[in-house]
Amino acid sequence: MKNLLQFRNTIASLCLILISTQAFSHHSRSEFDLNNVVEAEGKLVNIFWKNPHVILDLAVQRDGKEVILKLEGSAISGLRRKGIEKDLFTIGDTLRIAGYVSTRRPTFMLVNNALLLDSNVEVVLGGRQQRWPNSTLAGNEDTNKEIKITTAKAEANGIFRVWTWGRLEGGWWFFGEPENFPLTESAKASVATWDEYTDNPQTDCIAPGMPATMGNPYPIQFVQVGDNIEIHQEEFDVVRTIYLDGTSDENAKPSHLGHSVGQWIDNNTLEITTTKINWHYFNRVGVPQSDSVQTHERFTVSNNGEQLDYNLMVTDPATLTKPFNWKARWNWIPGEEVGSYSCTVEY
């Protein structure tokens, strides 16, 4: 109750401030007060059930006035895997929600939990844990799970399978602050002018290029296509082609993903060098890179086929004073799939 009252006071004092209706997209969490979970209750008036994020509009009463809270949840890709679908919600539902208030846009929240008060069903939209212990958790098991597991085990072949994000160092560099990187003075000056809401390409559902496309927390799949390899990524439905047929980058046109040439070091290790990258952001919060950027990747499958270790090195003399190195790991969870992302520009 204390948090609910605190939230009411916060909204009441800020509801007259004009805020931007700029869409949420793949942004950092830094704008939210993550140290303070607050609750609110109201009527559901709109549902945006698309990637990159679910957004619910909740009408709440504050001092006799209606205020619309915009509640951002997870991407539907993750919710789908928990058996959470749009039909759990209906316009007009009364909800109690819990999450974090934006420090920049006072009627925006990062929502973790939503409780349908009429049915006492709790939907975990952003966090991982149930908040109200007497509620019934939403979610359904995949009825085809066992068939998918059997098929995946039969088809798995070295690196050629679906891999699930398993962390290691984590994806911190996606939203890492400039001081975390060995930036040149010109790069520091450039990132200082970047605005997360007006300069972020993902707001318009433009898929990030290399290297920012790698390390996202969605499944990836390696597919043999003739003499070459494709890496299928669920996030933004990205497909990277890795040339192993001797094709050089001499005649390749620059692109966001660049031109990737791979070679097998041994049966379990694939190395990839990517050049001709014309994506101008090193990460997802405005750290720049130049057209001279190159990436060097190494994928190593464990002997038991259950882990895929990843090493990334980025070189770019124009923006980095020394190479940047990062490690990650994917796990093999039989039955996991690379789903359709179908990003839609949020309202």
N, C-alpha and C positions, 0 to 999 in steps of 0.2 A: 504494500500500500504506500509505503514511503516513496518508493521509486515512481509509482504511478502519480502521486501528488507532485513530485519533483518535475516529472515530465510535463504535467499540466501547467505548472508555473513557467517552465521553459517556453512552451509553445505560446502561452498567453502573452508573454513579454515580447515575442518575436513575430507573432502572426501578421503584423502589419508591414513587416519588411518585405519588399518585393524581391522574389528570388528567381533565379534563372530556371527555365524549364528544359535546360540542356539535358539530353538523355544520359542516363547511366550507361556505361559500357565497361570494358575491361580497364578499370582504374584501380589505383591503390586504395588501401583501407585507411590511409593516414588522415583523411578528413573526418573520420568518425571517432567519437569518444569511446574507445574500446575498454576503458576502465569503469564504465558505468552502464550497466544493463537497466533499461527502463521499460515500463509497460504502458500500454494504452488500449482503450476499447472503443469500438466504433462500428459503422456499417460499411461493408464492402461495396464500392460503387464502380470499380473497373478492374479488369484482369488483363494483364499483358503476359501471355504465356509463350514466350519465345526466347531463344538464345540471343544475346549472351547472358541475359539475366531475366528472371521473373520479376515483374513489378506489380504490386497490388496497390490500388488507391483506396484508402480508408478514410471515411468521413467521420470526424470527431467533433464534439461540441466543446468549445472553449469560451467561457464568459458570454454565453448566448449566441456565439457566432460559430458557423461551420468552418472547419479547417480541414483541408484534404492533405493527408499524409501520404507520401510516396514511399512505399516499402519495397526495398530491393532484397530479393532472395537469391538463391543459387541459380546457376544455369540449368535449363531443363534436362540437359544431358545427365547431370549428376542426380537430379530428382527422379528421372526416369528409372535409374538403376536401383532406387530405393522403392520403386513401385508407387511413386507419388505423381499423380496426373492432375490435369486442370479440372476434371469433373468433380474433384473433391470440394471445389468452391462454387458458389452460386452468388450472383449479384444480389445484394440484400442481406447476406449472411452477417450475423453479429460476431465479431472477432475480438479476442484479446490477444495482443501481440507483445513480443519482447524482443528487444534488440538495442542497437546503438544509434544515437542521434548524431547527425552530421553537424560538425562545428562550422561548416561553411554555408550550408543550405538548411535552414532550421526546420523545414517540414519534410526533409528526407531522412530516412532511416535505413540502416542495414539490419534486416530482420532475421532473427534466428528461429523463432518459434511462433506459431499461430494456433490459437485454440478456438475451434468452432463451438461457441457457447451453447447453441441449441442441441448439439449432439455429443458434446464433450470429447470430440475427436481432436487430437493434437497433430499438427503437421510440422515436421522439422524442416524448415526452409533454408536455413543457412548454417546452423550449428550441427552438432552430432548427437546431442543429448536431449532427452526428454526433460522439460522444465516443470510441468505440472504432474506430479506423481499419480494422481487419481484419474488422469485422462487415458483415453484409448489412442495408441499411436497409429497413425495412418501408414499405409504401405502394403504392398502385395508381393508375394514371391513370384518369380518368373516360372510359369508352368512348364516351359520348355527347357529349363535349366539343365536337367540331366542329359538331354539329347545334345545340347550345345557343348557340354563338357566332354562327352564321348567323342563327338566330331572333332573338337579341338585337339584332343589327345592323339587321335588318329592322323591328323593332318600336320601336326607340328613337325618342323624340320629345321633344326638349328635356329638361325636368326629369323626364319620365315614363320612368323606367328604373330598374334596380337599381344602387345605388351602393355601392362598397366602401371601407371605412375607409382613409383615406390619410394621416391625422395632419396636422400643421402645428405647432400648439403642443402637440399630444398631449393625452391625457385626464387630465393631472395633477390637475385639480381634483376628479376623482372621489374621490380619496383624499388630497386636500390637507389639511395640518394647519391648525388654526384661524388660526395667525399669517399664513397666506397670503391671508387674506380680511379685508376692512374690516368687522369685526364690532362690533356694539354690546356693551356690557358684559354685558347680560342674555344675549345670544347666546353669549358666551364662557363664562359660567357654566353655560349649558345643555349645551354640548358637552363640558364638563369632566366631566359625570356620565354621559356615554354610554359604554356597553360594547359593543364590537364583536361579542361572541358572544351576549349576551342581548338586545340592543336592535336588532339588525340585521334588518329585515324580509325581506331577500333570503334569509336562512337558512330562512325558511318559504315560499320561492318566491313572495313577494309582489313584483310588478313595481314598480320605482321610478316615481314620478310625475315631473312637470315641476319643474325642468329636468333632474333627474338621469338621466332616461331617454335624453337626447340625448348624443351623443358616444361611445356605447359602440362597441367595435371589431368590430361585426357589420354585415352588409349591411342597407341600408334601401332601400325602394322607394316611389316616388311613383306613385299610381294615381288617375286621374280617375274620380270617381263622381258622375255627374250634373253639377251645377254646382259641386260641392265636390271636395276632394282628400283622399285618405287617405294617411298615411305608415305603411307596414308595416315594422316592425322585427323582425328575427329574434330579438333578445334578449327573452326572456319573451313572445314572440309578441304584442308590443304593436301596437295599431292606433290611430293618432291621426287624428281627423277635423278638417280645416281648412275652415271655412265661408267660402265666397266668394259665397254667394247672398244676402248682406245680413242673415243671421241675427245678431242681437245677443246679448249675454250677459245681457240683462235678465231673461229667464226661465230661464236656464240654472242647473242645480243644480251646486254645487261638486263636484269630483271630483279624483282624483289627477292626471289629465292636464289638468284645467282645460278652459276653453272657448276654442278657438282661432279667430280671425278673420283671414283672409288677404286680401291684395290684390297684384295684379301691378303692379310698378313699370315694368317693360318686359318684352319677350318672354323675357328670361333671368333676371329677378330677382323672387323672391317674398318678400314680407314678411309676418310673422305676429305678432300680438299675442295673448298668452294670459293670461286672468284666471280667477277662480273656481277657483284651485288650492287643494286642501285636503290636499296632501301636505306633511308637516311636516319633511322633510329636504331641505336644499339640495344636499348631495352624498351620498356613500355611507359616510361615516365620522362621521355624527352632527352635522354643522354644521346648525343648525336654520333654518327659515324659517316665516313666519307666514302667515295666510290673506290678508294684504294683498299677497303676492308677485305680481309680474307679470313675464312674460318677453317680450322683443322679439327676433325672429329674422329674419335675412335669408339667403336661399339664392340664390346667383348661379351660373348655369351658364356655363362658359367658352365662348368663341365656337366652339371646335372640339368642344364637347360631351364633353370627356374629364375635366373636373374640376368639382366642385361645392364652391364656397367657402361657408363658414358663419360668420356672426357672431351671437353670443348676448349679449344684455344682460339682466341680472336686477336688478330694483329691489325693495326690501323695507325700508322705513324702520324696521321693528321689529327687524330683525336686521342690516342692512347700513348702514354710515354713508355709503356712496356706491355707485352702481351697479357691479356686477361685469360685466366684459366678457371674452369668450373667443372665440377663433377656431379653426376646424377645417376640415378638407378631406376630401372623399370623391373617389375616382377611379372612372371607368367602366371596368370590366373585362368586356367582352362575354362572356356565358355564365355569369357569376356569378348565383346565385340566393339568394332569401331562404328559408332552410330552416325547418323546424319546430324550435322550441326545447324545448318540452315539459319544463319544469323539474320536477324531482322532489325532494322533501325528502330530504336525505341522512340516512343512518342514523347 
